[in-house]
Amino acid sequence: MDISWIWDYLFIFLARVTDVSIGTLRLMLMVRGRRWLASVLSFFEVGVWLLALTRVLSNLDNPWKMLVYCLGFATGVYVGQWIEELLALGVSSAQVIPRSAEAAQALRDALRQEGFGVTTLMGEGRQGPRMVLLVTSPRRGIPRLLEIIRRYDDHAFVTVIDTRASLGGHMQLGRR
C-alpha cells in the first residue's frame, strides 16, 4: 500500500504553518520598527511559501491539497501569534489610574521598588482629581506589572499599549 501521498500533504501543511508563522513574526517586527530582521525573515518566508505552493499547483485537480494548504495557513496564523507572545518583543506603556490618592502612592512606590519606571501626573475624572501613573516596561514585564497593580488596587483603570520606540527613562526590569 502506497502512503507517500501522506508525506505530500504533511509537507504542504507544515510548510504553510512555517511560512505563515514567519510572516506573522515579520509583520510584528515591522510594526515595531525592526526592518532589518523583518527583511531577513521575509526571505525565508517566501522561500518556504514557494515550496508549498509548488506542491499544490503541481496537482490542481486535487482539492485535498488545497484544503491542507488552507489549514496550514490558518494554523500558521495561530502558531505565529503564539510564538510572538512567547518572545514578547518590544516595549509597552501602561497608564494606570488608581481609585484613590493613597492607593496611587502605595502602587507607585511598589512599582518603583520592583524596578519599574513610574511617572505621575494629576488628572481629572468624573469623580474628581486622580493621580495617573505612566509606566513603561519591556513587554515580558507586563504580566508582573498587572499582578502588582491588582495586589495594590484591583479597581484601578489600566490601559496597556505597545510602544514603537523609547529613549531614556528609568527601567531596571530585566537587569536584576
C-alpha positions as CSV (number, residue, x, y, z in Angstrom):
1,M,0.0,0.0,0.0
2,D,1.5,3.3,-1.1
3,I,1.2,6.0,1.5
4,S,3.6,8.5,0.0
5,W,0.7,10.9,-0.6
6,I,0.6,11.4,3.2
7,W,4.1,12.9,3.2
8,D,3.0,15.3,0.4
9,Y,0.0,16.5,2.5
10,L,2.1,16.7,5.6
11,F,4.8,18.7,3.8
12,I,2.2,21.2,2.4
13,F,0.7,21.6,5.9
14,L,3.9,22.1,7.7
15,A,5.4,24.4,5.1
16,R,2.3,26.7,5.3
17,V,2.5,26.6,9.1
18,T,6.1,27.6,8.9
19,D,5.8,30.3,6.3
20,V,2.8,31.9,7.9
21,S,4.3,31.8,11.3
22,I,7.4,33.5,10.0
23,G,5.2,36.0,8.2
24,T,3.3,36.8,11.4
25,L,6.6,37.4,13.2
26,R,7.8,39.5,10.3
27,L,4.8,41.7,10.5
28,M,5.2,42.2,14.3
29,L,8.8,43.2,13.8
30,M,7.9,45.7,11.0
31,V,5.3,47.3,13.3
32,R,8.0,47.6,16.0
33,G,10.4,49.2,13.5
34,R,12.9,46.3,13.2
35,R,13.2,46.5,9.4
36,W,16.4,44.6,9.0
37,L,15.3,41.5,10.9
38,A,11.9,41.6,9.2
39,S,13.6,41.7,5.8
40,V,15.7,38.6,6.6
41,L,12.7,36.7,7.8
42,S,10.8,37.7,4.6
43,F,13.4,35.9,2.5
44,F,12.8,32.6,4.3
45,E,9.0,33.1,4.4
46,V,8.7,33.4,0.7
47,G,11.1,30.5,0.1
48,V,9.0,28.1,2.2
49,W,5.8,29.5,0.7
50,L,7.1,28.8,-2.9
51,L,7.9,25.2,-1.9
52,A,4.4,24.7,-0.5
53,L,2.7,26.4,-3.4
54,T,4.6,24.3,-6.0
55,R,3.3,21.1,-4.4
56,V,-0.3,22.4,-4.6
57,L,0.0,23.7,-8.1
58,S,1.6,20.5,-9.4
59,N,-1.8,18.8,-9.0
60,L,-4.6,21.4,-9.2
61,D,-7.3,18.7,-9.6
62,N,-6.7,17.5,-6.1
63,P,-8.9,19.6,-3.7
64,W,-7.5,17.9,-0.7
65,K,-4.1,19.6,-1.3
66,M,-5.9,23.0,-1.4
67,L,-7.7,22.2,1.8
68,V,-4.5,21.2,3.6
69,Y,-2.8,24.3,2.2
70,C,-5.6,26.4,3.7
71,L,-5.5,24.6,7.0
72,G,-1.8,25.2,7.2
73,F,-2.3,28.9,6.7
74,A,-4.9,29.1,9.5
75,T,-2.7,27.1,11.8
76,G,0.3,29.2,10.9
77,V,-1.5,32.4,12.0
78,Y,-2.3,30.9,15.4
79,V,1.3,29.5,15.8
80,G,2.9,32.7,14.7
81,Q,0.9,34.8,17.2
82,W,1.7,32.3,20.0
83,I,5.5,32.5,19.2
84,E,5.3,36.3,19.1
85,E,3.6,36.3,22.5
86,L,6.3,34.0,23.9
87,L,9.1,36.2,22.6
88,A,7.3,39.3,23.9
89,L,9.5,41.6,21.8
90,G,9.5,45.4,22.4
91,V,8.3,47.8,25.0
92,S,4.8,48.6,26.3
93,S,3.4,51.6,28.1
94,A,0.7,51.4,30.8
95,Q,-1.5,54.2,32.0
96,V,-2.8,53.4,35.5
97,I,-5.5,55.4,37.2
98,P,-5.9,54.1,40.8
99,R,-9.2,54.7,42.7
100,S,-7.6,56.9,45.4
101,A,-4.6,59.1,46.1
102,E,-3.5,56.6,48.8
103,A,-3.7,53.7,46.5
104,A,-1.8,55.6,43.8
105,Q,1.1,56.5,46.2
106,A,1.3,52.9,47.5
107,L,1.2,51.5,44.0
108,R,3.8,54.0,42.7
109,D,6.2,53.1,45.5
110,A,5.7,49.3,45.0
111,L,6.3,49.6,41.2
112,R,9.4,51.6,41.7
113,Q,10.6,49.1,44.3
114,E,10.2,46.3,41.7
115,G,12.3,48.2,39.1
116,F,9.5,49.8,37.0
117,G,10.0,53.4,36.0
118,V,6.9,55.4,37.0
119,T,6.0,59.0,36.2
120,T,3.0,60.5,37.9
121,L,0.6,63.2,36.6
122,M,-2.5,64.7,38.0
123,G,-5.7,64.2,36.0
124,E,-9.3,64.8,36.5
125,G,-12.0,62.2,36.1
126,R,-15.8,62.2,36.5
127,Q,-15.4,61.9,40.3
128,G,-12.7,64.5,40.7
129,P,-8.9,64.6,40.7
130,R,-6.9,61.4,40.1
131,M,-3.3,60.6,40.1
132,V,-2.2,59.0,36.8
133,L,0.8,56.6,36.8
134,L,2.7,56.3,33.5
135,V,4.7,53.1,33.4
136,T,7.0,51.8,30.6
137,S,8.1,48.2,30.6
138,P,9.5,45.6,28.4
139,R,6.5,43.6,27.1
140,R,7.7,40.5,29.0
141,G,7.3,42.5,32.3
142,I,3.6,43.4,31.7
143,P,2.2,40.3,33.5
144,R,4.2,41.2,36.6
145,L,3.1,44.8,36.3
146,L,-0.6,43.8,36.2
147,E,-0.1,41.4,39.1
148,I,1.3,44.2,41.3
149,I,-1.4,46.6,40.2
150,R,-4.1,44.0,41.2
151,R,-2.4,43.5,44.5
152,Y,-2.5,47.2,45.4
153,D,-5.7,48.3,43.7
154,D,-7.9,45.8,42.0
155,H,-10.2,48.6,40.9
156,A,-7.6,50.6,39.1
157,F,-8.2,51.6,35.5
158,V,-5.4,50.3,33.4
159,T,-4.6,50.6,29.7
160,V,-1.6,48.9,28.1
161,I,-0.3,49.8,24.6
162,D,2.6,48.7,22.6
163,T,5.3,51.4,22.2
164,R,7.1,51.6,18.9
165,A,10.2,53.2,20.4
166,S,11.5,54.6,23.6
167,L,14.6,56.6,24.6
168,G,15.9,57.3,28.1
169,G,14.0,57.0,31.3
170,H,14.3,54.5,34.1
171,M,13.6,50.8,33.5
172,Q,15.5,48.4,35.7
173,L,13.2,45.5,34.9
174,G,15.2,42.6,33.5
175,R,18.5,44.0,34.8
176,R,18.1,42.4,38.2
